[in-house]
Amino acid sequence: LGFMVDFLSHATIVGFMAGAATVVSLQQLKDLLGLERFTDETDLLDVLRSVFSQIHL
């Protein structure tokens, strides 16, 4: 499927890769921060809500 990249613009490819990297990074927050409960959503607001609801000051 690599030949299909030839038909896409550079901006499209960069945007797709940035989006994929964002989703992967957000899903790794659970292990990085040691959270017990974490959302399965990939929406930024849901992830941040899940992270900040478990902060123990």
TIBAVO-841983 format. One record per residue: residue in three letters; y, x, z of N, C-alpha, C in turn. Coordinates in steps of 0.1 Angstrom, whole numbers, padded with zeros to 4 digits, always signed. Atoms other than C-alpha are relative to their C-alpha. Layout:
BEGIN
ALAYXZYXZYXZ
...
REM end
This chain:
BEGIN
LEU-0012+0008+0000+0000+0000+0000+0013+0008+0000
GLY-0012-0009-0001+0023+0030+0001+0008-0001-0013
PHE-0008+0001+0012+0033+0024-0035+0011-0011+0001
MET-0009+0011-0002+0051-0007-0024+0014+0005+0006
VAL-0013-0006-0005+0077+0015-0006+0009+0004-0011
ASP-0009-0004+0011+0090+0026-0039+0009-0011-0005
PHE-0008+0011+0004+0103-0009-0045+0009-0005+0010
LEU-0009+0004-0011+0121-0012-0012+0012+0010+0001
SER-0012-0008-0002+0156+0001-0005-0002+0009+0013
HIS+0000-0009-0011+0161+0030+0020+0004-0008+0013
ALA-0005+0008-0011+0180+0006+0043-0011-0009+0006
THR+0011+0009-0004+0151-0018+0044-0011+0007+0007
ILE+0010-0008-0007+0126+0009+0053+0005+0004+0014
VAL-0005-0005-0013+0148+0023+0080+0001-0012+0010
GLY-0001+0012-0009+0154-0012+0095-0013-0004+0005
PHE+0014+0004-0004+0117-0020+0095-0005+0010+0010
MET+0005-0010-0009+0109+0013+0112+0007-0001+0013
ALA-0007+0001-0013+0136+0009+0138-0004-0013+0008
GLY+0005+0012-0007+0124-0027+0146-0014+0003+0006
ALA+0014-0003-0005+0088-0015+0149+0001+0010+0012
ALA-0001-0010-0011+0099+0014+0172+0005-0007+0012
THR-0005+0007-0012+0119-0010+0194-0011-0009+0006
VAL+0010+0008-0006+0090-0034+0198-0010+0008+0008
VAL+0010-0008-0007+0066-0006+0207+0006+0006+0013
SER-0006-0005-0012+0091+0009+0232+0001-0010+0011
LEU-0001+0011-0010+0097-0024+0249-0013-0003+0006
GLN+0013+0003-0005+0060-0030+0253-0005+0011+0009
GLN+0005-0012-0008+0055+0005+0268+0007+0000+0014
LEU-0007+0000-0012+0080-0003+0296-0009-0003+0012
LYS+0008+0004-0011+0053-0019+0317-0007+0012+0006
ASP+0007-0011-0005+0033+0013+0320+0010+0011+0005
LEU-0010-0010-0004+0064+0035+0322+0006-0002+0014
LEU-0006+0004-0013+0079+0016+0351-0010-0004+0011
GLY+0010+0005-0010+0046+0006+0368+0001-0014+0004
LEU-0001+0014-0003+0052-0031+0366-0013-0007+0001
GLU+0013+0008-0001+0025-0055+0377+0000-0012-0009
ARG-0001+0012+0009+0037-0086+0359+0010+0004-0011
PHE-0009-0003+0011+0052-0082+0325-0002-0011-0011
THR+0000+0010+0011+0060-0106+0296-0008+0005-0012
ASP+0006-0003+0013+0040-0107+0264+0009-0002-0011
GLU-0010+0003+0011+0071-0116+0245+0006+0013-0005
THR-0006-0012+0005+0088-0091+0223+0016-0002-0001
ASP-0015+0003+0000+0123-0107+0226+0006+0009+0011
LEU-0007-0010-0009+0147-0082+0242+0004-0007+0013
LEU-0004+0007-0012+0161-0108+0267-0012-0003+0009
ASP+0012+0003-0008+0126-0118+0279-0005+0013+0007
VAL+0005-0013-0006+0116-0082+0284+0010+0005+0011
LEU-0009-0004-0010+0148-0073+0303+0000-0009+0012
ARG+0001+0009-0011+0145-0104+0324-0013+0003+0009
SER+0013-0004-0007+0109-0094+0333+0002+0013+0008
VAL-0002-0012-0007+0119-0059+0342+0009-0001+0012
PHE-0010+0001-0011+0150-0068+0363-0005-0009+0011
SER+0005+0009-0011+0131-0095+0382-0009+0007+0009
GLN+0009-0007-0008+0108-0069+0396+0006+0013+0007
ILE-0006-0011-0006+0134-0044+0408+0000-0001+0015
HIS+0000+0000-0015+0130-0035+0445+0010+0011+0004
LEU-0011-0009-0005+0162-0020+0459-0002+0004+0014
REM end
